[in-house]
Amino acid sequence: MEINWLFEVGKRKEKIIKETQDFLRISSVLDESTSTEDAPFGEGIARALTYLLQKGEQNDFLVKNVDGFAGIIEYGKGNESVGILCHLDVVPAGEGWTSPPFAADIRDGRIYARGAIDNKGPTMAAFFALSIVKELNLELHKRVRMILGTDEESNWRCVDHYFKHEEMPTIGFAPDADFPIIHAEKGITDVSFLWGVKKDDEVGMLFLSAFEAGERFNMVPELARATIKGESSLLKELEKNFQKHLLDLGHTGKTEMSGGELHLSYDGVSAHGSTPENGLNAGTYLAHFLAKDNFQQAANDYLQFIVKHCDFDGGDYK
Ligand SMILES: [Zn+2]
């Protein structure tokens, strides 16, 4: 049987849009001030979960509320299952909206709401896709199970609870944010390294008194700065080398000599932490440049650590 999926979706367009708007109008932000035994993450999230589970019931899907932590909507037969991992909670709305964040206004063919893309819109898309499969009486050899998370944006207590009590799907995907699916997410680690500085370490021809780069853990630094003290002839030489280094690499930056200190700044290109190859890490580039010189021991250790262990973006360091 050949199915024109676009046509099937088109037939249901108005209903899909209206119910997606209804769903988006529920402010499903974590609010533990309204949490109860049945609604561990607060009233809004509970309402969103109920809304979707009721829709599941209306469609004669197998439906289960997993203690208010998660929900299951399932269709099909078979030992194996396909998990569709969705989440109903959204991050707080924040400021600066053109239309109210939970109004779900439509402008230029788009629905604007907190959660429209992450992740209530894709959740509804998955739900309606499953509904269409059912309405067309298509035979499924696996159970398709929507797993509805409710604490994804905060502490993942929803899936912790779910997997303690419910089955792990055989295979699965998460239609979260980008169309059509995200099948995996990269790990993220936020780490702070601390170096002890001993007094007698503070010897060297040059003294690195400050080094900073980046605004957030999950962004490629677009600017790095260093402050260096030392004999003025050495600083002048370093300044000259820096300018030549920038020219050689086709990069930009600034130097400034003031109060017996040399200030260097290196221009990078910002990018999201998940795609460092799209950016230019000002911090690692500046560290690689400075690591060729000899500073106090603590600074040498610090710079060498970056050079050896912090090649985040496969930069072409010279
Ligand atoms: Zn998400």
Residues whose N, C-alpha, C, O or C-beta is under 5 A from the ligand:
A	BS01	ZN	D118 N119 D176
